[in-house]
Amino acid sequence: MSANKTQPTEASVEEFINSVEQEQKRKDAFETLALIQKITKEKPVLWGPSLIGFGKYHYKYASGREGEFFIAGFSPRKTALTIYIMAGMTKFPRLMEQLGKYKTGKSCLYIKKLDDINRDILEELITASVNWMKENYD
């Protein structure tokens, strides 16, 4: 079995965020960094070249593939601030209805800017996902 391609690094999270070209995206990234760190009480770690993760969990698929990944994280991408809701958004329909303007992937929440969403609901969503992950893994 191959290992997960995205692994934790020793690179500086602050330097990475400071390298983000768009000023608003940089501000949103620092705000998201503080929020997720407050929720998880974990030190941020740069996973691969562009994912900022907090904590970690061990997974094992039915196929036998297993590895570790972060419990919560985000990435300030050019097109959107991507927040990783590892428990998946479908577990939290009430929060998703109240969140604001966003798009989703399986575990990815895509937000153009934090001003487009309700920050209190975002905090509840990330907290609910982190709690679910801690209850269901390791």
C-alpha positions as CSV (number, residue, x, y, z in Angstrom):
1,M,0.0,0.0,0.0
2,S,1.2,3.5,-0.8
3,A,1.4,6.1,1.9
4,N,-0.7,9.3,1.8
5,K,1.1,11.8,-0.5
6,T,0.2,14.7,1.8
7,Q,2.5,14.5,4.9
8,P,3.2,16.9,7.7
9,T,6.3,19.1,7.1
10,E,8.5,21.3,9.2
11,A,7.8,24.4,7.1
12,S,6.5,27.6,8.7
13,V,2.8,28.1,8.6
14,E,3.1,31.8,9.1
15,E,5.6,32.1,6.2
16,F,3.2,30.2,4.0
17,I,0.3,32.4,4.8
18,N,2.4,35.5,4.4
19,S,3.2,34.3,0.9
20,V,-0.5,34.4,-0.1
21,E,-0.7,37.2,-2.7
22,Q,-4.3,38.4,-2.1
23,E,-4.5,40.6,1.0
24,Q,-8.0,39.6,1.9
25,K,-7.2,35.9,1.5
26,R,-4.2,36.4,3.8
27,K,-6.3,38.2,6.4
28,D,-9.0,35.4,6.2
29,A,-6.3,32.8,6.5
30,F,-4.8,34.3,9.7
31,E,-8.4,34.6,11.1
32,T,-9.1,30.9,10.2
33,L,-5.7,29.9,11.7
34,A,-6.6,31.5,15.0
35,L,-10.2,30.0,15.0
36,I,-9.2,26.4,14.3
37,Q,-6.3,26.6,16.8
38,K,-8.7,27.9,19.4
39,I,-11.1,25.0,18.7
40,T,-8.6,22.2,18.5
41,K,-6.0,23.5,21.0
42,E,-3.5,22.1,18.6
43,K,-0.4,23.6,17.0
44,P,-0.9,24.2,13.2
45,V,1.3,22.1,10.9
46,L,1.9,22.6,7.2
47,W,0.9,19.3,5.4
48,G,2.5,19.2,2.0
49,P,3.1,22.5,0.4
50,S,-0.3,24.2,1.0
51,L,-2.5,22.5,3.6
52,I,-2.6,23.8,7.2
53,G,-3.7,21.0,9.6
54,F,-4.5,20.7,13.3
55,G,-4.2,17.4,15.2
56,K,-4.4,14.1,13.5
57,Y,-6.3,10.9,13.3
58,H,-5.6,7.4,12.1
59,Y,-7.8,6.0,9.3
60,K,-8.1,2.5,7.8
61,Y,-10.3,1.8,4.8
62,A,-12.0,-1.6,4.0
63,S,-9.4,-1.9,1.2
64,G,-6.7,-2.2,3.9
65,R,-5.2,1.3,3.1
66,E,-4.5,3.2,6.2
67,G,-2.7,6.4,7.3
68,E,-2.9,9.6,9.2
69,F,-4.4,12.9,8.4
70,F,-5.4,16.1,10.2
71,I,-8.6,16.4,12.2
72,A,-9.3,19.9,10.9
73,G,-7.5,22.2,8.5
74,F,-7.7,24.7,5.7
75,S,-5.9,26.1,2.7
76,P,-5.9,29.7,1.3
77,R,-6.3,28.7,-2.3
78,K,-6.5,31.3,-5.1
79,T,-10.1,30.6,-6.0
80,A,-11.4,30.1,-2.4
81,L,-10.5,29.6,1.2
82,T,-10.9,25.8,1.6
83,I,-11.8,24.6,5.0
84,Y,-11.6,20.8,5.6
85,I,-14.6,19.5,7.5
86,M,-13.3,16.0,8.0
87,A,-16.5,14.6,9.4
88,G,-18.3,15.8,6.2
89,M,-20.9,18.5,5.9
90,T,-23.9,16.1,5.6
91,K,-23.7,15.4,9.3
92,F,-24.5,19.0,10.1
93,P,-27.5,20.1,7.9
94,R,-28.8,22.7,10.3
95,L,-25.4,24.5,10.5
96,M,-24.9,24.3,6.7
97,E,-28.3,26.0,6.2
98,Q,-27.3,28.9,8.4
99,L,-23.7,29.3,7.2
100,G,-24.1,31.7,4.3
101,K,-22.6,31.7,0.8
102,Y,-20.3,28.7,0.1
103,K,-19.7,25.6,-2.1
104,T,-18.8,22.1,-1.0
105,G,-16.9,19.0,-2.0
106,K,-16.9,15.8,0.0
107,S,-15.1,17.3,3.0
108,C,-14.2,20.6,1.5
109,L,-16.0,23.8,2.3
110,Y,-15.1,26.5,-0.3
111,I,-15.6,30.1,0.8
112,K,-14.7,33.1,-1.3
113,K,-14.2,35.3,1.8
114,L,-15.1,35.0,5.5
115,D,-17.4,38.0,5.2
116,D,-19.7,35.8,3.0
117,I,-20.5,33.5,5.9
118,N,-21.7,33.6,9.5
119,R,-18.5,33.2,11.6
120,D,-20.3,32.0,14.7
121,I,-21.9,29.2,12.6
122,L,-18.5,28.4,11.1
123,E,-17.1,28.0,14.6
124,E,-19.9,25.7,15.5
125,L,-19.4,23.7,12.3
126,I,-15.7,23.2,12.8
127,T,-16.2,22.4,16.5
128,A,-18.9,19.8,15.7
129,S,-16.7,18.2,13.1
130,V,-13.6,18.1,15.4
131,N,-15.8,16.6,18.2
132,W,-17.2,14.0,15.8
133,M,-13.7,13.0,14.6
134,K,-12.4,12.7,18.1
135,E,-15.4,10.5,19.1
136,N,-15.1,8.2,16.0
137,Y,-11.4,7.8,15.4
138,D,-8.4,6.6,17.5
